[in-house]
Amino acid sequence: MNIPSLHHYFLQSSGISTDTRKIYKNSLYFALKGENFNGNLFAQEALDKGAFKVVIDEAAFHKTNGETILVENVLLALQQLASFHRKYLNLPIISLTGSNGKTTSKELINAVLSQKFNTVATQGNLNNHIGVPLTLLKMDKQTELGIVEMGANHLGEIKLLSEIAKPDYGYITNFGKAHLEGFGSLEGVIQGKTELYQFLKQNNKKVFVNASDPKQMENSTGIDRITFGTAQSDFNIQLLDSSHHLLVAFGDTKIQSNLVGAYNFVNLSAAIAIGAYFQVSSEKIKAGIESYIPSNNRSQVIAKGSNNILMDAYNANPTSMLAALENFKQTAGANKILFLGDMFELGKDAEKEHQNIVDFLAENPFGSVYLIGINFFKTSNPASHIKQFETFDELKKTLAKENPKNATILIKGSRGMALERILDVI
């Protein structure tokens, strides 16, 4: 079936489903495949649960009564449908990527722009080769602005996502030591992320750039730029206070955010600048920023018992880990405790990068440090205040005897470490 015909069916449906456990009536079910599942096997179940039609790529499941749509590749069909729908709507799309701060930046940008426009933004971090198409397919004729987050851990992925979403505007948060296993090196990260810049340049589109980041300025040369971050940029935002929740100023407007950590200043600045570019009033920019409350273990401040906890355990890489530690050094609190989990997807650099963190901790002593995971467990530890645990269960046993009291605590690690479990044992 050709994509225009598939799009016709899509417009008749109530939306896209990819999981029969969450299917809804009159949806268009795409039978995606993965390493451990085959959506074609659930085609009939999708129909039984009320799907309008199912898109399959195995002829054995095809029905001649029109309930199934046979394509060569379901994933490719989903991506092509999303790109066709994006052209059909012809609305402005802002895409963003980067090593750290993507989702927080996206949420802040959406909080600001939705004060003026009907927006659709990536939900959570559904930012891959499936998530981006699903985001585009949630947009409709009422959508005025789309905000699409793009994630990648290999070269070529941002190029693919850019070709699907065809953004009019782009923003790269930063280049950091994330997904080194896939990208190979920091240089590989830069090459991969700047695939967004290449698309924007080739298509005469615009880019938002943090003018205080030399690498972003260098790599965005030759593109139509809107800058922020310095007094000489298009939009100058000032950091007034970072001792607790960040307080910033834009012109005569002071904005009190619900974010902690000086590293979030750039995320705030990008959202303010993008809002200003789209002529959102200062009052509405302020309202949007001040309405955003971090969630899902991203820079959350949690009070539990006598402890004050900064929960930043959604993800971690060497760049974001060091930024969090530098910020925690400046945080007020007499009894500071760190719970740090392994950083994943570092490949051959894992041993070196984990050791770098331990060396930093030895040179910048905190009250107590608990390191969790096989990579941290294998590091050389010269400091008595640093304790290493190969597994979470070993940490749990220790905390049963050494439960912290009246402490200021930072919890950070990669998603797979699930360090939010610490809240259940302290």
N, C-alpha and C positions, 0 to 999 in steps of 0.2 A: 504494500500500500504506500502511496506517496504521502509526503508530509502535509501538503495542503488538505488532503482528504482526512488525514488523522487529526489535523487541527480543527476541522469541521466537527468531528465527533467530540473533541475536547471541549469546544464551546457549548455543546449540548449537555456535557456532563456537569457534575457538581465539584469536580476537581480531580486531582491525582491521588491514587493509593499505590503504595509499594509493599504493603505488609497486610496480609489478610487478618492479622490479629487486631488491626486498627482500621479496618475498612469501613467506609460509610456509604450510605445509599446513593446510587446513581453516579458513583465515582468511576473513573477510568483507571483500571488496575494494570500496572506495568509489572510483568513477571521477570524481575531482575534476577541475575545469577551472582553468586559469590563463591568463595572457596568451599564453604560448607552448606550452601543452600541452592536450590533451583526453584525459582518462582513459578516456572511452568507447571510444576507438580501441584500448585495450589490454584490453578486457573478455575476449576470447577467450584472450589470452595469460595472463591471471590464472587463468582456469579450467584452462588447460593445465598451469600450474605448481602446481595443487593447491588453488586457492581453493574454499571451500565454496559460496559464491554471490557474485555481483557486483551492486553497486547502481549503476544507470545512470540517466541522464535524457534519453537520445535513443532514440526508438522504433526507429530503424533497427538498433540493436544488441540489441533485446529478443528473447529466446528463449521459446518456449511450453513448453519442457520443465522450467521451474522453476529453471533455473540463474541466470537474471537476475531482478533486482527493479527494476521501472521506477518511478521517482519523478519528481516535478515538478522538483526541484532537489537534486542530490546533496549539496552543501555544507549546505543547510538541513536535509536529512534527517539528516546526520551530527550537526549541532548539536542537533536535536530528540531524536535517539536518546540523545545524551550527557546531556541534561537529564532525559529520562525515566529513564535508568539511575541518575542521581544521586538522584532521588526514590525509585526502587525500593530502593536500598541504604539510604537514610535515615541516612547517617553524617555526623559533624561535618566540615565543610569550612572550612579557613582559606584565605582568598585574600589575596594581597598584590600591590601595585603601587607605583609611585613612579618618579622620574626617574633615580635612581642607587641601586645596591646591591641591586636586586631579587633577582638570581640568587644573590649571595653570602648575602643574608639567608635566602632560601628554603633553600639548602643547609645553613646553620647551624641553622635551625629544624628541618629534617628530621633532621639529625645528633643533635639533642637529643631530639626526640619519639620517634624510632625506638629510643631506649634503653628505652622503656617500651611503646610501641604498635607495632602492625603498620601502617606508613604507606605511602602512595603519594604521591609528589611529582612535580611537573613535571620532565621530563628536560631537562637543558641549559636553553635559553631558549625552548622550544617553548610560547610564551605568548600566541599570537595566536588568531584566530577558528577556526583549525584545531587548533592545539596544545592549547588548553584542552579542547575536546571529546575529543581523543585521550587526554589525561591522565585525564579522568573515566572513560573507557571502559577504562582499565587497572585500575580499582578493582573489587574483587569482595567477596563475603561475608566474606572473611577480613580485609579492610581495616578498620582501626579509626579512622583519621584520614586525611583527604586534605589535601594542601598544594598549592594551585594558584596559580602565578604568572601575572599578567596584564600584558601589555604593550599599549601603544597609541601611536599618533602622530597621531590625529585625535579630535575630540570624538565622543562616542557609542559609542566602542569598548569602554570599560570598562563602560558601561551594558549593552551587549549581552553581554559576557562574564560580568557579574554575574548577568544573567537566565538564562544557561545553567548556571552553576555553583551559583547560589543559596547563597552562603557563609553560614555561621553566625557567622564571625569574620572581621575584616578588619584589614589593616595597610598603611599607606602609608609608605614609607621616607622620602620627602622630596619637595619640589617644586623642580625645577631647570630650567635653560635647555636642555632636551632636546626634540628634534623640534619646534623652533619653526616650521619650514616648514609643518607640518601643524596645529599648535595656534594659530599666529599670534602668540602672545606668552606671557610668563610667566603672565599672568592666564588665558590659554587653557589652559595646562598645568594650573594649579590647578583650573580648572573641569572639565577632562577627568578628572584623577585622582580628584577628589572625587565622581565618579559612583559610586565604590565606597561612600563614606560615605552617599550618598543612598539607595542600595539597603539598606544595613544599617539606617539610620534608619527607612525605610518599613516594614521587615520585623521591627522590634524585635529586631535582632541586636546583637552586641557588637563593639567595636573596640579594638585595642591601639594606644596612642598614646604617642609620645615626648614626655613632659611638658616637656622642655627646648626643644622646637620650638614657638614661639608660633603659627606658621601652622597646624601640625597641631592644636594645642589649639583655636584659633579655629574651624577648619573642621569639627571633630568635635563641636562643642557640640550638646547635645541628644541624643547617642547614648550608650548604655550603654558606658562607657569603662573599660578596664583600663590604668593608666598606669605608665610606667617612666621613669627618667632623672634624677630629682631626689630629694632626701632626703624630700620631701613626697609622693612618688608611691607607688603600690602596691608597686612593686619597685624598690629602689635598688641600682644596680650602680655600682661605682667603678673608675675607670681608675688603675691603680697605676704603670704604666710603658709608654711608647710609643716609647722610643728604638730599639727593634728590634721583636721580636714583641710584640704587645700582651699585657700582663698585667693582669687585672681581678680584682675581688673581689666576691663576692656573699655577704653575711653573713660567716660565718667561713671561707668557701671561697675560696681563690685559684685562678684558672684561667689557665693559660699557653696562649694561643692560638698558632696558626701563621700569624696574619695580621699584616701590617705596615700602617702608616698610621693616624693618629689618626682619620681619617674612617671606619674600620671599627669604631670603638668602638660606635656606634649599632647597627650590624648585630649585633654580639655581644650588646649589651644586650637587643635585641628577642628574640633567640633564648633568652636566659637567662630573661627575663620570661615569655615564652610557655611555656617548659618548666615554670617554677615554677607558673604558673597551672593547668596541667594536672597538677600534683602529681608531676612528675618529681623525684626526690630530688636534692639538691645534688651528691651523688657521681656520679649518672648524668648530670646536666647538665655537670659537669666533664669526664666521660669523653667525652660527645658533642662538646663544643667542642674538646677537645684532640685528638680523632681527625680533625677536619676539616682537610684540607690543600688549599690553593688550587690550582686547575688551570685549564687552558684560557685562559692568558694573563691571568688575573684576580689581580692583586696577588701574583704569583709571584716568589719570590726565587731567582735562578739564578746559580750560580757558573760562569764560563767563563774559562778561562785565569787571568789575574791580575785579571780584572774581576768585580765584584759587581753584578748586574743586577736591578733591580726591573722585572719585565715586567707592565705594566698596559695591554696593547694590545688588550683585547677590545672596548672601545668608549670613546668620549669625547664630551663636550659641554662648554660653557663652565664649568658648575658643577663637574663632576667634574675637569676639567683644572686649575682653580684650586686645588681641594682637594688634588690630587696634588702640585702645585707648592709649596703652602704646607707640606705634609708633608715634601717632599724638602728644603726649606730647613733643616729641623730634623734631617735624617738625617746621621749621622756620615760623614765622608769628605773627604779633602783635595782630591781630583781628581774633581769632580762634572761629569757630562756628561748632557745632555738630548737625546733624540731625540723630537721631537713631530710627529705627523702631523695633517693636516687633520681638522676636526670637521664631520661631515656633517649634512644635514637642518636647516640653520639658515635657509634661505630668504633673505629680504631682510636678515636680521641677520648673515649670514655675514661680510661685510667688517668690520663693527664689532666683532664678537665675536673674530675672529682678531686684529684690531689690538689689542684689549684685552689679549690674552695676550702679544703682542709688547711692549707698553708695560710690562706687569708684569715681563717678563724683562729689559728694559732697566733698570728700577729696582731689580731684585733679581738682580744678576749671579751667574751660575753659572760654572763653568770654561769650558765650551764648550756651545753650543746649536746643534743641527741641526734646522731646520724643513723638513718635507717635504710637498709638495702645492701645488696651484695657489692655494688660498686664502692659505696662509702666504707663498707666493712673491710675492703681490701686495701684501703689507703694507709699510708704511713702517718701515724698520729703522734706528734711530739708533745701534746698538751694534755694536762691532767683534767681540765674541765670539759674535754670532749669525750663522749661515750659513743661507742659504735655497736650497732645491732644488725645482725645479718637479716633478721626477719621482724615483721611487725609483732608477732607473738612474743618474741624475746623482749621487745620494748614494753609490751603490755605487762609482762611479769614484773619488770623493774618499776613501772609506774604504780603498780599496786602497793609498792613499799615506799616510793619516793614521789608521792603526789604533790605537784607544785601548788603553792599558796601565795597569794598577794604578788603574783608575777605578771610581767608584761611579756607576752609570748608571740613568737612568729612561727607559723606552720607553713612550710613550702616544700613542694616536691612535684614530680611528674604525675600526670593523671593516674597512671597505672599503679602508683603507690597508694592511692586512696587514703591520704593522710587525714582526711576529715574524720576518720575513725578515732582519732586521738580525742576528739570531743567526748566520746562515750566512756573514756577511761581516766579523764582528769577532772 
